[in-house]
Amino acid sequence: MIVAGAWHDGAVFDAFQRGCADGAATELAYVIGGSGPPVVLLHGFPQTHVMWRSTAPALAETHTVVAPDLRGYGASPAPPSAPDHAPASFRMMAADVVALMAGLGFERFAVVGHDRGARVAHRLALDHPERVQRAALLDILPTIEMYEQADREFATHYWHWFFLIQPAPFPERLIIASVETVMHGALGPLLASGAVSADAYAAYLAAARDPDVVRGWCEDYRAAATIDLEHDRADRAAGRRVGCPLLVLWGVRNPVWDGFGDVLAVWRQYATDVRGEAIASGHFLPEEAPDATLERLRPFLSDQR
């Protein structure tokens, strides 16, 4: 069921159609617009498809753009909780995208993901190489690398990684009790700078007020710290790597990368065809630096080799 307010995405998406379609085991809310080769845009935490408001219309000039809310985010229902957290895994989220795109008539497509969406895109490229033509990952390293290299600096900047994974219902109750404080802490600086508009912030906050969305957030992070790491370890042991062209972009003002060394060198351990660079941004590239992000995405997505 679509959450009231979750479509509060402003006039920027008026040229897009809004819909709700079957994923692998849940319904996904999505917007679709433009024409040309298909590209799916996957958002991060604690956001929704609305985070692409400054980039989706430009990409739709040359591509068919599909931007869903990930399961458990925005207007897409959270899956049932399970002891192994498998319903919230990146593997299941990737399967959602495959089902959604197939239902829209797209068997092969490009994918661009930011934050959690980039982790879904990474898993999508590994599990469904026949579907993914090329992938762009914004401001992440592989999940297993981030956990294995975690230190005090990482835990300080990404403290929510360790808060949200605590057993239910501890983090859920704390967030629901003061959701405005949590959201302002996460996105307040972007709202103050204008990187996040008042309309976009209202959309994020409307979704966050749904307790099922908060549960979905927590289950996402619990899965990342458990079953997703199992999947990553199995891939590493088997030597599985991303085979499609991979563009990696990260924000030079995101302090977490100071402790992880050469970002591209790390990704080259996990993929065969990697290019990318840091851009003048913090973590939220599509919102803080939409023009610079588009400048890198457009030629990458248009290259049909």
N, C-alpha and C positions, 0 to 999 in steps of 0.2 A: 504494500500500500504506500502511495506517495505521501510523504510527510508534508503537512501544511506548512508553507513557508520555505520548503527546501528548493522550490522552483523560483525563489525570490532572486532571480539572477539578472534582473535589469534588462534594459532595451538591447544590450549588446547581443543577446541570444534570440532576439525576435525573428531573425532570418533563419533560425534553426528550428527544426521540428523536435518536439519533446515526445518521448515515448517510454514505455516500460516493456521489457522483453525478457524471455527466459535466458538465464545464464546456465551454468552446469547444474545447480541445485537450488537456485533462488532466482528471483526476478531482479533485473538491473534497470534502474532508471538511467536514461541517457538522452543526450541531444545529438542531432545529426544535421549537417549542413554542407553546402558546397557541392562540387563535382570534380571528378578526376580520380586518380589513384587513391585508394583508401588509406587513412592513417587514424589510429586510435590513440587518444590522449588519456593518460591515467594519472590522476591527482595524488596528492600526498595527505599527510596528517597535519592538522585536524580539519582538512578542507573537503571540498566536493568538486564536481566538474566546473564550478564557478571560477576556480583558480586559472582556467584557460581563457578567461574573458578578453584578455589583451592579446592573445596569440591565435586563438581558434578562428576568428573572422579573417585574419590575414592568411592563414594556412588554407582556409576554405576557398580562397581565390583560385587555387590550383589543385586542391585535393578534396575528396570527400572526407570530412572530419567527423569522427564519432567520439564523443566524450561521455563516458558513463560515470556514475557514482559506484565505487567499489562496494562489494558486499559489506554491510555493516556501516557504511558511510552515507551521509546525505539522505537521499530518498530511496536507497536500496536496502532492503531488510537485512538485518544481521542473521547469520546462520545459527542454528541451535548450538549451544555450548556442548563440548565433549571433553572427556578426561584427557585425551591426547591432543586436543585443540585442532585436529585435522580439518574440520569444516572452515576454519579461519585461516588456513595455510595459504601461502603464496601459490602453491600448486593448484588449490581449488579456485583461487581468484583468477589465475591464468586460464583455467578451464572455463570459467565464466566468460572471459573475453572471447575465447574461441567460439563458444556457443552463441554469444551475442552477435559476433561478426558473421558467422555462418548463417544465422537467422536473417541477417540483413543482406545476404547474398554475396559476402566477401570471404572467399576461401584463403586468400593471401593478402597480407596488409603490412604496413609499417606500423611501428609503435613508438610512442614517446612517453616516458614516464618520469615523474618527479617524486622523490622521497619514497613513500610506501609504494606508489605507483611504479616507480623505477624498479623496485624489488620484484613486483609482479611481472614487469616487462622482462627482467633478467630470467625469471623462472619460465616465462612464456617462451623465450627464445631457446631455452634448454629443452623444455618438454615438448615443444611443438615447432621444431625447426622447419617443417614443411609449410607452416602457416606464416612465419615471420620473414618478411623480405629484408628488413633492416630495423635496427632499434637504436634509440637515443635515450641515454640514462642521465638524469640530471641530479647532481649533488649526492651521489651515493658511492660507496664501495660495496663489494659483496658482503652480505649479512655476516657470513662466517668470519670474514676478515675483521669486521668491526667488533665482534664479540671477542675474538681471540687476541686482538691488539688493544683492547680497552684498557685505559689507565685513568688516573684521577682527572685529567683534563677532559677526556671524553665523557666520563660519568658526570662531570660538572656541567658541561654544555648540553649533554643529551640525557639529563637525569630522568626524563619521562620514560626512557627505555627500561629503566629499572623499577620505576613506580608502577607503570601500567601492567607489568607482568606479575605483580603480587596476586595471591589467590583471591578469587571472588568471595564476597562482594566488597572487599576493602577499598580498592581504588574507585570502583563504580560509585559507592556511597559518598565518598569524599568529593568526587567530581560533580555528581548530581546536586550535592548540597551547596556548591558554590561554582556553578558552571560559568557564570560571567567572569569570575576571578580567573579561572583556568584559561578561558579563551582570551581574555585581555592579556594574560601573561604570555601566551603563545603568539598572539598576533597584534597586540597593542602597539608595539613599535612600528609595525608596518602600516597600521591605521593612522598613527601620528604622522608618518612620513608621506602618506598619500599612496604608498604602494598597494595598499588594500583600501578600496573605496568603502564608503559607508554602506552602500548597497551590498557589496560582497561580504563585508563583515556581518551584516544583518543576516545574510543567507547562511553563513557558517554558524552563527549563534543560534539561528532557528533550528538547524539540524542538531546541534549539540544539546539542545534542551530535551531531545527525545532520549529517554533512558536506554532504549534499545540501541541507539547509535553509540552511546557511551560504552555499553557492553560490547558492541562490535569493535570499538577501538581497542579495548583491553584484550579481547580475544585475539585480535590481529597481533598485538605485541607478545602475548603469551605464546602464540604459535611460532613467532619468529625466534623466540628463545628456546624452543623445544623441537617440535617436529620439522620446522624449516631448517634448523641446523642439522638434523639427521639427513634430510634430503641433500643439503650442501656437502656434508661429509661423504655421502655415498657417491655423489657426482665427482668429487675430488679424487676419491679412491679409484674410481673407474676411468679417470682422465677425461671426463666429459667437459667440453668447452663450447661456448657460443660460437657458431660458425658463420652467422650472417654479419654484414658490416655493422660495426658498433661505434656510435658517437658518444663520447663521455664529456660532459660539461660540469664544471663545479664552480662554486662561488669563492673568489679569492678572499672575501671578507668573512667567510665562515671559519671561525677559529679552530674548529675541530680538525680540519685538514692539516694543521701544523704538525700534528703528531703521527701522521700516517705516511709520511714520505712521498714518494713519487706515485701520484694517483694513476697515471697511465701505465707505469710499470707493473703496478698491482693488477690492473685490469688485463694486462697482456698474459697473465698467468691463467686467466679464466676465459679468454676469447682469442680467436685467431686473427681478427681483422679489426684493430682498434685505432681510433684517432680521437682527438679532442683537445681541450684546453680549459684553463681557468678564465672566467670572465669577471668583470667588475660588478660583483653582486654579493649579497649574503646568501643564505641558504635557499631562499624562495626565488629562484631565478626567473620563472615566468611572470612573477608579479613585481619583483624589484628591478629587473632588467629585461623587460619584454622585447625591446628592440634588438639588444645584443643577442638574446636567445634566438629570436627569429632569424637574425643574420647568419647564425650557424645552422639552424634547422633547415632553412629553405634549400640551400644547395645540397645538403645531405639527403633530404627526402626526395629531391628532384632527380638525383642520380639513380637511374634505372639499371645500372650495370649489375 
